[in-house]
Amino acid sequence: MIEVVLNDRLGKKVRVKCNDDDTIGDLKKLVAAQTGTRSEKIRIQKWYNIYKDHITLKDYEIHDGMGLELYYN
């Protein structure tokens, strides 16, 4: 079980607990449940790398306590 911190740069930080074998799409659903935004409207990225929904957190080497950027489309 890992904890990922997502910052939307508008003053909101979301902490999500998930497994490292979850996909980015699963992470978006967990974030959507906490923020009240639809998961289709959420984009997760780090610098200029936009993460794809079907790839796992382990494949992207996302570890416990890592910070990611949260954007709304």
All heavy atoms as a GROMACS GRO file, in nm:
protein
  602
    1MET      N    1   0.085  -0.117   0.000
    1MET     CA    2   0.000   0.000   0.000
    1MET      C    3   0.089   0.124   0.000
    1MET      O    4   0.180   0.136   0.083
    1MET     CB    5  -0.088  -0.002   0.125
    1MET     CG    6  -0.195   0.101   0.127
    1MET     SD    7  -0.322   0.078   0.007
    1MET     CE    8  -0.448   0.002   0.102
    2ILE      N    9   0.066   0.213  -0.094
    2ILE     CA   10   0.145   0.335  -0.104
    2ILE      C   11   0.052   0.456  -0.096
    2ILE      O   12  -0.069   0.443  -0.118
    2ILE     CB   13   0.228   0.341  -0.234
    2ILE    CG1   14   0.137   0.343  -0.357
    2ILE    CG2   15   0.327   0.227  -0.240
    2ILE    CD1   16   0.212   0.366  -0.486
    3GLU      N   17   0.109   0.572  -0.062
    3GLU     CA   18   0.032   0.695  -0.059
    3GLU      C   19   0.091   0.791  -0.161
    3GLU      O   20   0.212   0.815  -0.163
    3GLU     CB   21   0.038   0.757   0.080
    3GLU     CG   22  -0.045   0.882   0.092
    3GLU     CD   23  -0.041   0.940   0.232
    3GLU    OE1   24   0.069   0.976   0.276
    3GLU    OE2   25  -0.146   0.947   0.294
    4VAL      N   26   0.006   0.844  -0.248
    4VAL     CA   27   0.048   0.936  -0.352
    4VAL      C   28  -0.016   1.072  -0.322
    4VAL      O   29  -0.133   1.080  -0.288
    4VAL     CB   30   0.003   0.885  -0.492
    4VAL    CG1   31   0.046   0.980  -0.601
    4VAL    CG2   32   0.059   0.747  -0.518
    5VAL      N   33   0.063   1.178  -0.337
    5VAL     CA   34   0.015   1.314  -0.313
    5VAL      C   35  -0.003   1.382  -0.447
    5VAL      O   36   0.090   1.388  -0.528
    5VAL     CB   37   0.114   1.394  -0.226
    5VAL    CG1   38   0.064   1.534  -0.202
    5VAL    CG2   39   0.141   1.322  -0.096
    6LEU      N   40  -0.125   1.433  -0.473
    6LEU     CA   41  -0.153   1.502  -0.598
    6LEU      C   42  -0.183   1.649  -0.567
    6LEU      O   43  -0.267   1.678  -0.484
    6LEU     CB   44  -0.272   1.438  -0.669
    6LEU     CG   45  -0.242   1.296  -0.714
    6LEU    CD1   46  -0.327   1.198  -0.640
    6LEU    CD2   47  -0.260   1.284  -0.862
    7ASN      N   48  -0.115   1.739  -0.635
    7ASN     CA   49  -0.129   1.883  -0.614
    7ASN      C   50  -0.190   1.943  -0.739
    7ASN      O   51  -0.138   1.926  -0.849
    7ASN     CB   52   0.008   1.943  -0.586
    7ASN     CG   53   0.000   2.088  -0.547
    7ASN    OD1   54  -0.107   2.148  -0.545
    7ASN    ND2   55   0.115   2.145  -0.516
    8ASP      N   56  -0.301   2.018  -0.724
    8ASP     CA   57  -0.364   2.077  -0.841
    8ASP      C   58  -0.320   2.221  -0.865
    8ASP      O   59  -0.368   2.287  -0.955
    8ASP     CB   60  -0.516   2.070  -0.833
    8ASP     CG   61  -0.576   2.159  -0.727
    8ASP    OD1   62  -0.501   2.217  -0.647
    8ASP    OD2   63  -0.699   2.170  -0.725
    9ARG      N   64  -0.227   2.272  -0.784
    9ARG     CA   65  -0.169   2.406  -0.795
    9ARG      C   66  -0.271   2.517  -0.778
    9ARG      O   67  -0.247   2.631  -0.813
    9ARG     CB   68  -0.094   2.422  -0.927
    9ARG     CG   69   0.016   2.319  -0.944
    9ARG     CD   70   0.112   2.360  -1.050
    9ARG     NE   71   0.214   2.258  -1.065
    9ARG     CZ   72   0.337   2.272  -1.019
    9ARG    NH1   73   0.372   2.380  -0.955
    9ARG    NH2   74   0.425   2.177  -1.036
   10LEU      N   75  -0.388   2.482  -0.726
   10LEU     CA   76  -0.489   2.581  -0.692
   10LEU      C   77  -0.514   2.583  -0.543
   10LEU      O   78  -0.615   2.635  -0.497
   10LEU     CB   79  -0.620   2.550  -0.767
   10LEU     CG   80  -0.614   2.558  -0.918
   10LEU    CD1   81  -0.743   2.508  -0.979
   10LEU    CD2   82  -0.585   2.700  -0.963
   11GLY      N   83  -0.423   2.523  -0.467
   11GLY     CA   84  -0.436   2.521  -0.323
   11GLY      C   85  -0.489   2.391  -0.267
   11GLY      O   86  -0.508   2.379  -0.147
   12LYS      N   87  -0.515   2.293  -0.350
   12LYS     CA   88  -0.570   2.166  -0.304
   12LYS      C   89  -0.468   2.055  -0.323
   12LYS      O   90  -0.417   2.035  -0.434
   12LYS     CB   91  -0.697   2.131  -0.380
   12LYS     CG   92  -0.765   2.005  -0.326
   12LYS     CD   93  -0.885   1.967  -0.410
   12LYS     CE   94  -0.997   2.064  -0.386
   12LYS     NZ   95  -1.121   2.024  -0.455
   13LYS      N   96  -0.438   1.985  -0.214
   13LYS     CA   97  -0.354   1.866  -0.221
   13LYS      C   98  -0.439   1.746  -0.182
   13LYS      O   99  -0.508   1.750  -0.080
   13LYS     CB  100  -0.234   1.876  -0.128
   13LYS     CG  101  -0.123   1.959  -0.180
   13LYS     CD  102   0.000   1.944  -0.094
   13LYS     CE  103   0.114   2.022  -0.154
   13LYS     NZ  104   0.235   2.011  -0.075
   14VAL      N  105  -0.433   1.642  -0.262
   14VAL     CA  106  -0.512   1.522  -0.237
   14VAL      C  107  -0.415   1.409  -0.208
   14VAL      O  108  -0.323   1.384  -0.284
   14VAL     CB  109  -0.599   1.489  -0.360
   14VAL    CG1  110  -0.681   1.365  -0.334
   14VAL    CG2  111  -0.687   1.606  -0.397
   15ARG      N  112  -0.437   1.341  -0.096
   15ARG     CA  113  -0.357   1.224  -0.060
   15ARG      C  114  -0.442   1.100  -0.084
   15ARG      O  115  -0.552   1.090  -0.032
   15ARG     CB  116  -0.313   1.230   0.085
   15ARG     CG  117  -0.218   1.341   0.116
   15ARG     CD  118  -0.177   1.339   0.262
   15ARG     NE  119  -0.080   1.441   0.289
   15ARG     CZ  120   0.052   1.422   0.279
   15ARG    NH1  121   0.099   1.305   0.244
   15ARG    NH2  122   0.134   1.521   0.305
   16VAL      N  123  -0.387   1.007  -0.164
   16VAL     CA  124  -0.462   0.888  -0.202
   16VAL      C  125  -0.380   0.765  -0.165
   16VAL      O  126  -0.262   0.757  -0.198
   16VAL     CB  127  -0.491   0.888  -0.354
   16VAL    CG1  128  -0.565   0.764  -0.394
   16VAL    CG2  129  -0.570   1.011  -0.392
   17LYS      N  130  -0.443   0.671  -0.096
   17LYS     CA  131  -0.380   0.542  -0.068
   17LYS      C  132  -0.424   0.443  -0.174
   17LYS      O  133  -0.543   0.429  -0.202
   17LYS     CB  134  -0.421   0.493   0.070
   17LYS     CG  135  -0.368   0.578   0.181
   17LYS     CD  136  -0.321   0.491   0.293
   17LYS     CE  137  -0.273   0.578   0.407
   17LYS     NZ  138  -0.134   0.567   0.428
   18CYS      N  139  -0.326   0.374  -0.234
   18CYS     CA  140  -0.355   0.277  -0.339
   18CYS      C  141  -0.244   0.173  -0.342
   18CYS      O  142  -0.144   0.185  -0.271
   18CYS     CB  143  -0.368   0.346  -0.475
   18CYS     SG  144  -0.226   0.446  -0.519
   19ASN      N  145  -0.262   0.072  -0.422
   19ASN     CA  146  -0.160  -0.032  -0.440
   19ASN      C  147  -0.070   0.005  -0.557
   19ASN      O  148  -0.112   0.077  -0.648
   19ASN     CB  149  -0.225  -0.168  -0.466
   19ASN     CG  150  -0.302  -0.216  -0.345
   19ASN    OD1  151  -0.257  -0.203  -0.232
   19ASN    ND2  152  -0.419  -0.272  -0.369
   20ASP      N  153   0.053  -0.046  -0.558
   20ASP     CA  154   0.143  -0.013  -0.667
   20ASP      C  155   0.109  -0.088  -0.796
   20ASP      O  156   0.161  -0.055  -0.901
   20ASP     CB  157   0.289  -0.035  -0.629
   20ASP     CG  158   0.320  -0.177  -0.588
   20ASP    OD1  159   0.226  -0.257  -0.578
   20ASP    OD2  160   0.438  -0.207  -0.566
   21ASP      N  161   0.020  -0.188  -0.788
   21ASP     CA  162  -0.021  -0.257  -0.911
   21ASP      C  163  -0.153  -0.201  -0.966
   21ASP      O  164  -0.207  -0.255  -1.061
   21ASP     CB  165  -0.030  -0.408  -0.889
   21ASP     CG  166  -0.126  -0.446  -0.778
   21ASP    OD1  167  -0.168  -0.356  -0.704
   21ASP    OD2  168  -0.159  -0.565  -0.768
   22ASP      N  169  -0.204  -0.092  -0.908
   22ASP     CA  170  -0.320  -0.022  -0.964
   22ASP      C  171  -0.278   0.055  -1.088
   22ASP      O  172  -0.162   0.096  -1.101
   22ASP     CB  173  -0.378   0.077  -0.862
   22ASP     CG  174  -0.451   0.007  -0.749
   22ASP    OD1  175  -0.481  -0.113  -0.762
   22ASP    OD2  176  -0.476   0.073  -0.647
   23THR      N  177  -0.374   0.077  -1.177
   23THR     CA  178  -0.345   0.156  -1.297
   23THR      C  179  -0.368   0.304  -1.268
   23THR      O  180  -0.425   0.340  -1.166
   23THR     CB  181  -0.434   0.112  -1.415
   23THR    OG1  182  -0.570   0.135  -1.380
   23THR    CG2  183  -0.413  -0.034  -1.448
   24ILE      N  184  -0.326   0.387  -1.361
   24ILE     CA  185  -0.350   0.530  -1.350
   24ILE      C  186  -0.500   0.558  -1.353
   24ILE      O  187  -0.550   0.646  -1.284
   24ILE     CB  188  -0.276   0.606  -1.461
   24ILE    CG1  189  -0.123   0.593  -1.446
   24ILE    CG2  190  -0.314   0.754  -1.463
   24ILE    CD1  191  -0.066   0.659  -1.324
   25GLY      N  192  -0.574   0.480  -1.430
   25GLY     CA  193  -0.720   0.494  -1.433
   25GLY      C  194  -0.783   0.467  -1.298
   25GLY      O  195  -0.878   0.535  -1.258
   26ASP      N  196  -0.731   0.367  -1.225
   26ASP     CA  197  -0.780   0.339  -1.090
   26ASP      C  198  -0.748   0.456  -0.996
   26ASP      O  199  -0.830   0.494  -0.912
   26ASP     CB  200  -0.716   0.211  -1.034
   26ASP     CG  201  -0.755   0.087  -1.114
   26ASP    OD1  202  -0.861   0.090  -1.178
   26ASP    OD2  203  -0.678  -0.010  -1.110
   27LEU      N  204  -0.629   0.512  -1.011
   27LEU     CA  205  -0.590   0.627  -0.929
   27LEU      C  206  -0.681   0.746  -0.957
   27LEU      O  207  -0.722   0.816  -0.865
   27LEU     CB  208  -0.443   0.663  -0.957
   27LEU     CG  209  -0.385   0.781  -0.882
   27LEU    CD1  210  -0.387   0.756  -0.732
   27LEU    CD2  211  -0.245   0.811  -0.929
   28LYS      N  212  -0.716   0.767  -1.083
   28LYS     CA  213  -0.807   0.876  -1.118
   28LYS      C  214  -0.944   0.857  -1.054
   28LYS      O  215  -1.006   0.954  -1.010
   28LYS     CB  216  -0.824   0.884  -1.270
   28LYS     CG  217  -0.708   0.946  -1.342
   28LYS     CD  218  -0.741   0.956  -1.490
   28LYS     CE  219  -0.629   1.015  -1.570
   28LYS     NZ  220  -0.664   1.027  -1.711
   29LYS      N  221  -0.991   0.732  -1.047
   29LYS     CA  222  -1.120   0.705  -0.984
   29LYS      C  223  -1.115   0.734  -0.834
   29LYS      O  224  -1.211   0.786  -0.777
   29LYS     CB  225  -1.162   0.561  -1.010
   29LYS     CG  226  -1.201   0.536  -1.154
   29LYS     CD  227  -1.235   0.391  -1.177
   29LYS     CE  228  -1.257   0.367  -1.325
   29LYS     NZ  229  -1.271   0.225  -1.356
   30LEU      N  230  -1.004   0.702  -0.769
   30LEU     CA  231  -0.989   0.732  -0.627
   30LEU      C  232  -0.982   0.883  -0.601
   30LEU      O  233  -1.041   0.932  -0.505
   30LEU     CB  234  -0.863   0.664  -0.573
   30LEU     CG  235  -0.865   0.511  -0.569
   30LEU    CD1  236  -0.728   0.457  -0.535
   30LEU    CD2  237  -0.968   0.462  -0.469
   31VAL      N  238  -0.913   0.954  -0.690
   31VAL     CA  239  -0.905   1.099  -0.677
   31VAL      C  240  -1.042   1.161  -0.701
   31VAL      O  241  -1.084   1.254  -0.631
   31VAL     CB  242  -0.800   1.157  -0.775
   31VAL    CG1  243  -0.806   1.307  -0.778
   31VAL    CG2  244  -0.661   1.111  -0.737
   32ALA      N  245  -1.115   1.109  -0.799
   32ALA     CA  246  -1.248   1.161  -0.831
   32ALA      C  247  -1.344   1.142  -0.713
   32ALA      O  248  -1.428   1.228  -0.686
   32ALA     CB  249  -1.303   1.092  -0.955
   33ALA      N  250  -1.329   1.032  -0.641
   33ALA     CA  251  -1.414   1.008  -0.525
   33ALA      C  252  -1.386   1.108  -0.413
   33ALA      O  253  -1.477   1.148  -0.341
   33ALA     CB  254  -1.394   0.865  -0.474
   34GLN      N  255  -1.262   1.152  -0.400
   34GLN     CA  256  -1.227   1.248  -0.295
   34GLN      C  257  -1.259   1.392  -0.333
   34GLN      O  258  -1.295   1.472  -0.248
   34GLN     CB  259  -1.079   1.237  -0.260
   34GLN     CG  260  -1.047   1.117  -0.176
   34GLN     CD  261  -0.907   1.124  -0.118
   34GLN    OE1  262  -0.842   1.227  -0.122
   34GLN    NE2  263  -0.863   1.015  -0.060
   35THR      N  264  -1.243   1.426  -0.461
   35THR     CA  265  -1.260   1.566  -0.502
   35THR      C  266  -1.399   1.598  -0.553
   35THR      O  267  -1.437   1.714  -0.558
   35THR     CB  268  -1.159   1.602  -0.612
   35THR    OG1  269  -1.182   1.519  -0.726
   35THR    CG2  270  -1.017   1.589  -0.564
   36GLY      N  271  -1.475   1.498  -0.594
   36GLY     CA  272  -1.607   1.522  -0.649
   36GLY      C  273  -1.605   1.555  -0.796
   36GLY      O  274  -1.706   1.596  -0.853
   37THR      N  275  -1.491   1.538  -0.862
   37THR     CA  276  -1.478   1.563  -1.005
   37THR      C  277  -1.488   1.430  -1.078
   37THR      O  278  -1.446   1.327  -1.027
   37THR     CB  279  -1.341   1.627  -1.035
   37THR    OG1  280  -1.320   1.736  -0.948
   37THR    CG2  281  -1.331   1.675  -1.177
   38ARG      N  282  -1.542   1.430  -1.199
   38ARG     CA  283  -1.550   1.307  -1.278
   38ARG      C  284  -1.410   1.262  -1.318
   38ARG      O  285  -1.324   1.345  -1.349
   38ARG     CB  286  -1.635   1.329  -1.403
   38ARG     CG  287  -1.780   1.351  -1.369
   38ARG     CD  288  -1.871   1.332  -1.488
   38ARG     NE  289  -1.808   1.354  -1.616
   38ARG     CZ  290  -1.849   1.445  -1.705
   38ARG    NH1  291  -1.951   1.523  -1.677
   38ARG    NH2  292  -1.788   1.457  -1.820
   39SER      N  293  -1.388   1.131  -1.319
   39SER     CA  294  -1.254   1.079  -1.348
   39SER      C  295  -1.211   1.106  -1.492
   39SER      O  296  -1.093   1.112  -1.521
   39SER     CB  297  -1.248   0.929  -1.317
   39SER     OG  298  -1.337   0.859  -1.399
   40GLU      N  299  -1.307   1.123  -1.584
   40GLU     CA  300  -1.271   1.153  -1.723
   40GLU      C  301  -1.213   1.293  -1.738
   40GLU      O  302  -1.144   1.322  -1.835
   40GLU     CB  303  -1.393   1.141  -1.815
   40GLU     CG  304  -1.461   1.007  -1.814
   40GLU     CD  305  -1.569   0.997  -1.707
   40GLU    OE1  306  -1.638   1.098  -1.679
   40GLU    OE2  307  -1.582   0.889  -1.649
   41LYS      N  308  -1.243   1.381  -1.643
   41LYS     CA  309  -1.196   1.520  -1.649
   41LYS      C  310  -1.062   1.539  -1.581
   41LYS      O  311  -1.009   1.650  -1.580
   41LYS     CB  312  -1.299   1.612  -1.582
   41LYS     CG  313  -1.432   1.616  -1.650
   41LYS     CD  314  -1.422   1.698  -1.775
   41LYS     CE  315  -1.557   1.714  -1.840
   41LYS     NZ  316  -1.545   1.788  -1.965
   42ILE      N  317  -1.004   1.434  -1.523
   42ILE     CA  318  -0.880   1.444  -1.448
   42ILE      C  319  -0.763   1.401  -1.537
   42ILE      O  320  -0.770   1.302  -1.609
   42ILE     CB  321  -0.886   1.357  -1.321
   42ILE    CG1  322  -0.989   1.414  -1.226
   42ILE    CG2  323  -0.750   1.347  -1.255
   42ILE    CD1  324  -1.012   1.329  -1.104
   43ARG      N  325  -0.655   1.481  -1.531
   43ARG     CA  326  -0.530   1.446  -1.601
   43ARG      C  327  -0.419   1.447  -1.498
   43ARG      O  328  -0.403   1.543  -1.423
   43ARG     CB  329  -0.502   1.548  -1.712
   43ARG     CG  330  -0.379   1.512  -1.793
   43ARG     CD  331  -0.358   1.609  -1.907
   43ARG     NE  332  -0.298   1.732  -1.855
   43ARG     CZ  333  -0.335   1.855  -1.891
   43ARG    NH1  334  -0.433   1.874  -1.974
   43ARG    NH2  335  -0.273   1.958  -1.840
   44ILE      N  336  -0.341   1.339  -1.493
   44ILE     CA  337  -0.230   1.327  -1.398
   44ILE      C  338  -0.100   1.329  -1.478
   44ILE      O  339  -0.086   1.257  -1.577
   44ILE     CB  340  -0.242   1.196  -1.317
   44ILE    CG1  341  -0.370   1.200  -1.233
   44ILE    CG2  342  -0.120   1.177  -1.228
   44ILE    CD1  343  -0.398   1.072  -1.160
   45GLN      N  344  -0.008   1.414  -1.434
   45GLN     CA  345   0.120   1.421  -1.504
   45GLN      C  346   0.231   1.460  -1.408
   45GLN      O  347   0.206   1.501  -1.295
   45GLN     CB  348   0.112   1.520  -1.620
   45GLN     CG  349   0.096   1.664  -1.584
   45GLN     CD  350   0.080   1.750  -1.708
   45GLN    OE1  351  -0.002   1.722  -1.794
   45GLN    NE2  352   0.156   1.856  -1.714
   46LYS      N  353   0.353   1.445  -1.456
   46LYS     CA  354   0.473   1.485  -1.382
   46LYS      C  355   0.560   1.558  -1.483
   46LYS      O  356   0.599   1.499  -1.584
   46LYS     CB  357   0.544   1.362  -1.326
   46LYS     CG  358   0.667   1.392  -1.246
   46LYS     CD  359   0.632   1.447  -1.110
   46LYS     CE  360   0.756   1.453  -1.024
   46LYS     NZ  361   0.724   1.499  -0.891
   47TRP      N  362   0.586   1.686  -1.460
   47TRP     CA  363   0.652   1.773  -1.555
   47TRP      C  364   0.574   1.772  -1.686
   47TRP      O  365   0.460   1.813  -1.689
   47TRP     CB  366   0.798   1.736  -1.574
   47TRP     CG  367   0.879   1.767  -1.452
   47TRP    CD1  368   0.902   1.683  -1.346
   47TRP    CD2  369   0.942   1.891  -1.419
   47TRP    NE1  370   0.977   1.748  -1.251
   47TRP    CE2  371   1.003   1.874  -1.293
   47TRP    CE3  372   0.954   2.012  -1.484
   47TRP    CZ2  373   1.074   1.976  -1.232
   47TRP    CZ3  374   1.024   2.113  -1.424
   47TRP    CH2  375   1.084   2.095  -1.299
   48TYR      N  376   0.630   1.720  -1.793
   48TYR     CA  377   0.559   1.718  -1.921
   48TYR      C  378   0.511   1.579  -1.959
   48TYR      O  379   0.460   1.560  -2.068
   48TYR     CB  380   0.647   1.776  -2.032
   48TYR     CG  381   0.677   1.922  -2.010
   48TYR    CD1  382   0.802   1.964  -1.967
   48TYR    CD2  383   0.579   2.018  -2.029
   48TYR    CE1  384   0.830   2.098  -1.946
   48TYR    CE2  385   0.604   2.152  -2.007
   48TYR     CZ  386   0.730   2.191  -1.966
   48TYR     OH  387   0.756   2.324  -1.946
   49ASN      N  388   0.529   1.481  -1.872
   49ASN     CA  389   0.484   1.344  -1.902
   49ASN      C  390   0.341   1.325  -1.855
   49ASN      O  391   0.314   1.326  -1.735
   49ASN     CB  392   0.574   1.242  -1.830
   49ASN     CG  393   0.717   1.249  -1.877
   49ASN    OD1  394   0.742   1.284  -1.991
   49ASN    ND2  395   0.809   1.216  -1.789
   50ILE      N  396   0.250   1.310  -1.948
   50ILE     CA  397   0.111   1.283  -1.915
   50ILE      C  398   0.096   1.132  -1.903
   50ILE      O  399   0.130   1.057  -1.994
   50ILE     CB  400   0.017   1.339  -2.024
   50ILE    CG1  401   0.033   1.491  -2.033
   50ILE    CG2  402  -0.127   1.302  -1.992
   50ILE    CD1  403  -0.041   1.554  -2.146
   51TYR      N  404   0.044   1.088  -1.788
   51TYR     CA  405   0.034   0.945  -1.761
   51TYR      C  406  -0.090   0.886  -1.827
   51TYR      O  407  -0.198   0.944  -1.821
   51TYR     CB  408   0.031   0.919  -1.610
   51TYR     CG  409   0.162   0.953  -1.541
   51TYR    CD1  410   0.164   1.006  -1.414
   51TYR    CD2  411   0.284   0.930  -1.603
   51TYR    CE1  412   0.283   1.036  -1.350
   51TYR    CE2  413   0.402   0.959  -1.541
   51TYR     CZ  414   0.401   1.012  -1.414
   51TYR     OH  415   0.520   1.040  -1.352
   52LYS      N  416  -0.074   0.769  -1.889
   52LYS     CA  417  -0.182   0.700  -1.960
   52LYS      C  418  -0.259   0.611  -1.862
   52LYS      O  419  -0.204   0.556  -1.768
   52LYS     CB  420  -0.124   0.615  -2.072
   52LYS     CG  421  -0.030   0.690  -2.163
   52LYS     CD  422  -0.092   0.708  -2.298
   52LYS     CE  423   0.006   0.768  -2.396
   52LYS     NZ  424  -0.002   0.910  -2.407
   53ASP      N  425  -0.389   0.593  -1.888
   53ASP     CA  426  -0.479   0.526  -1.794
   53ASP      C  427  -0.450   0.377  -1.776
   53ASP      O  428  -0.474   0.322  -1.670
   53ASP     CB  429  -0.624   0.541  -1.840
   53ASP     CG  430  -0.676   0.681  -1.815
   53ASP    OD1  431  -0.607   0.760  -1.748
   53ASP    OD2  432  -0.786   0.711  -1.862
   54HIS      N  433  -0.401   0.308  -1.877
   54HIS     CA  434  -0.390   0.163  -1.872
   54HIS      C  435  -0.257   0.112  -1.816
   54HIS      O  436  -0.238  -0.008  -1.803
   54HIS     CB  437  -0.411   0.105  -2.012
   54HIS     CG  438  -0.306   0.147  -2.111
   54HIS    ND1  439  -0.308   0.270  -2.172
   54HIS    CD2  440  -0.198   0.082  -2.157
   54HIS    CE1  441  -0.203   0.280  -2.252
   54HIS    NE2  442  -0.134   0.166  -2.245
   55ILE      N  443  -0.166   0.201  -1.778
   55ILE     CA  444  -0.033   0.161  -1.728
   55ILE      C  445  -0.033   0.169  -1.576
   55ILE      O  446  -0.091   0.259  -1.516
   55ILE     CB  447   0.076   0.251  -1.790
   55ILE    CG1  448   0.072   0.236  -1.942
   55ILE    CG2  449   0.212   0.214  -1.736
   55ILE    CD1  450   0.169   0.323  -2.016
   56THR      N  451   0.033   0.072  -1.512
   56THR     CA  452   0.031   0.065  -1.366
   56THR      C  453   0.127   0.166  -1.303
   56THR      O  454   0.218   0.217  -1.369
   56THR     CB  455   0.069  -0.076  -1.317
   56THR    OG1  456   0.203  -0.104  -1.356
   56THR    CG2  457  -0.025  -0.181  -1.374
   57LEU      N  458   0.106   0.190  -1.175
   57LEU     CA  459   0.194   0.281  -1.101
   57LEU      C  460   0.334   0.225  -1.090
   57LEU      O  461   0.433   0.298  -1.092
   57LEU     CB  462   0.136   0.308  -0.962
   57LEU     CG  463  -0.005   0.368  -0.956
   57LEU    CD1  464  -0.049   0.381  -0.811
   57LEU    CD2  465  -0.012   0.500  -1.026
   58LYS      N  466   0.344   0.094  -1.079
   58LYS     CA  467   0.475   0.028  -1.069
   58LYS      C  468   0.556   0.049  -1.197
   58LYS      O  469   0.676   0.073  -1.192
   58LYS     CB  470   0.456  -0.121  -1.043
   58LYS     CG  471   0.584  -0.196  -1.012
   58LYS     CD  472   0.562  -0.346  -1.001
   58LYS     CE  473   0.459  -0.380  -0.898
   58LYS     NZ  474   0.439  -0.526  -0.882
   59ASP      N  475   0.487   0.043  -1.312
   59ASP     CA  476   0.556   0.063  -1.440
   59ASP      C  477   0.606   0.207  -1.456
   59ASP      O  478   0.710   0.231  -1.517
   59ASP     CB  479   0.465   0.028  -1.557
   59ASP     CG  480   0.437  -0.121  -1.564
   59ASP    OD1  481   0.517  -0.200  -1.510
   59ASP    OD2  482   0.334  -0.160  -1.624
   60TYR      N  483   0.533   0.302  -1.401
   60TYR     CA  484   0.576   0.441  -1.404
   60TYR      C  485   0.673   0.475  -1.291
   60TYR      O  486   0.719   0.588  -1.280
   60TYR     CB  487   0.456   0.535  -1.393
   60TYR     CG  488   0.388   0.564  -1.525
   60TYR    CD1  489   0.253   0.543  -1.540
   60TYR    CD2  490   0.459   0.613  -1.634
   60TYR    CE1  491   0.189   0.570  -1.659
   60TYR    CE2  492   0.397   0.640  -1.752
   60TYR     CZ  493   0.262   0.619  -1.765
   60TYR     OH  494   0.200   0.647  -1.884
   61GLU      N  495   0.704   0.376  -1.206
   61GLU     CA  496   0.795   0.392  -1.092
   61GLU      C  497   0.746   0.499  -0.996
   61GLU      O  498   0.821   0.584  -0.948
   61GLU     CB  499   0.937   0.421  -1.139
   61GLU     CG  500   0.997   0.306  -1.220
   61GLU     CD  501   1.138   0.336  -1.267
   61GLU    OE1  502   1.190   0.446  -1.241
   61GLU    OE2  503   1.197   0.247  -1.331
   62ILE      N  504   0.615   0.495  -0.967
   62ILE     CA  505   0.556   0.584  -0.868
   62ILE      C  506   0.564   0.514  -0.733
   62ILE      O  507   0.514   0.403  -0.717
   62ILE     CB  508   0.410   0.617  -0.906
   62ILE    CG1  509   0.409   0.694  -1.038
   62ILE    CG2  510   0.343   0.696  -0.796
   62ILE    CD1  511   0.272   0.720  -1.093
   63HIS      N  512   0.630   0.579  -0.637
   63HIS     CA  513   0.659   0.519  -0.508
   63HIS      C  514   0.578   0.587  -0.397
   63HIS      O  515   0.508   0.685  -0.421
   63HIS     CB  516   0.808   0.529  -0.476
   63HIS     CG  517   0.894   0.469  -0.582
   63HIS    ND1  518   0.897   0.334  -0.609
   63HIS    CD2  519   0.981   0.526  -0.670
   63HIS    CE1  520   0.982   0.310  -0.707
   63HIS    NE2  521   1.033   0.425  -0.747
   64ASP      N  522   0.593   0.538  -0.277
   64ASP     CA  523   0.523   0.592  -0.160
   64ASP      C  524   0.568   0.735  -0.133
   64ASP      O  525   0.688   0.763  -0.129
   64ASP     CB  526   0.552   0.502  -0.039
   64ASP     CG  527   0.468   0.540   0.080
   64ASP    OD1  528   0.356   0.590   0.061
   64ASP    OD2  529   0.514   0.518   0.194
   65GLY      N  530   0.472   0.825  -0.117
   65GLY     CA  531   0.503   0.964  -0.085
   65GLY      C  532   0.535   1.050  -0.204
   65GLY      O  533   0.566   1.168  -0.189
   66MET      N  534   0.527   0.997  -0.324
   66MET     CA  535   0.563   1.072  -0.444
   66MET      C  536   0.455   1.175  -0.476
   66MET      O  537   0.337   1.151  -0.458
   66MET     CB  538   0.581   0.976  -0.561
   66MET     CG  539   0.638   1.038  -0.684
   66MET     SD  540   0.685   0.909  -0.798
   66MET     CE  541   0.731   1.008  -0.936
   67GLY      N  542   0.497   1.290  -0.524
   67GLY     CA  543   0.404   1.397  -0.560
   67GLY      C  544   0.383   1.403  -0.710
   67GLY      O  545   0.478   1.396  -0.788
   68LEU      N  546   0.258   1.414  -0.752
   68LEU     CA  547   0.222   1.426  -0.892
   68LEU      C  548   0.138   1.551  -0.913
   68LEU      O  549   0.084   1.608  -0.818
   68LEU     CB  550   0.143   1.302  -0.938
   68LEU     CG  551   0.213   1.168  -0.924
   68LEU    CD1  552   0.116   1.056  -0.959
   68LEU    CD2  553   0.333   1.163  -1.014
   69GLU      N  554   0.124   1.592  -1.038
   69GLU     CA  555   0.046   1.710  -1.071
   69GLU      C  556  -0.093   1.667  -1.116
   69GLU      O  557  -0.108   1.573  -1.192
   69GLU     CB  558   0.114   1.790  -1.180
   69GLU     CG  559   0.252   1.840  -1.141
   69GLU     CD  560   0.332   1.890  -1.258
   69GLU    OE1  561   0.274   1.909  -1.366
   69GLU    OE2  562   0.452   1.910  -1.241
   70LEU      N  563  -0.193   1.740  -1.069
   70LEU     CA  564  -0.333   1.709  -1.099
   70LEU      C  565  -0.392   1.825  -1.178
   70LEU      O  566  -0.386   1.940  -1.134
   70LEU     CB  567  -0.408   1.689  -0.968
   70LEU     CG  568  -0.557   1.664  -0.972
   70LEU    CD1  569  -0.586   1.532  -1.042
   70LEU    CD2  570  -0.614   1.663  -0.832
   71TYR      N  571  -0.445   1.795  -1.296
   71TYR     CA  572  -0.508   1.896  -1.380
   71TYR      C  573  -0.649   1.854  -1.413
   71TYR      O  574  -0.681   1.735  -1.420
   71TYR     CB  575  -0.428   1.916  -1.510
   71TYR     CG  576  -0.292   1.978  -1.486
   71TYR    CD1  577  -0.179   1.899  -1.478
   71TYR    CD2  578  -0.278   2.115  -1.471
   71TYR    CE1  579  -0.054   1.954  -1.456
   71TYR    CE2  580  -0.154   2.172  -1.449
   71TYR     CZ  581  -0.043   2.091  -1.441
   71TYR     OH  582   0.079   2.147  -1.418
   72TYR      N  583  -0.734   1.952  -1.439
   72TYR     CA  584  -0.872   1.927  -1.477
   72TYR      C  585  -0.891   1.968  -1.622
   72TYR      O  586  -0.859   2.080  -1.660
   72TYR     CB  587  -0.968   2.006  -1.388
   72TYR     CG  588  -0.945   1.984  -1.240
   72TYR    CD1  589  -0.888   2.082  -1.160
   72TYR    CD2  590  -0.979   1.864  -1.181
   72TYR    CE1  591  -0.867   2.062  -1.026
   72TYR    CE2  592  -0.957   1.842  -1.046
   72TYR     CZ  593  -0.902   1.942  -0.969
   72TYR     OH  594  -0.881   1.922  -0.835
   73ASN      N  595  -0.945   1.877  -1.704
   73ASN     CA  596  -0.971   1.909  -1.845
   73ASN      C  597  -1.112   1.959  -1.861
   73ASN      O  598  -1.203   1.915  -1.804
   73ASN     CB  599  -0.952   1.784  -1.932
   73ASN     CG  600  -0.808   1.741  -1.937
   73ASN    OD1  601  -0.719   1.823  -1.919
   73ASN    ND2  602  -0.785   1.616  -1.961
   0.00000   0.00000   0.00000
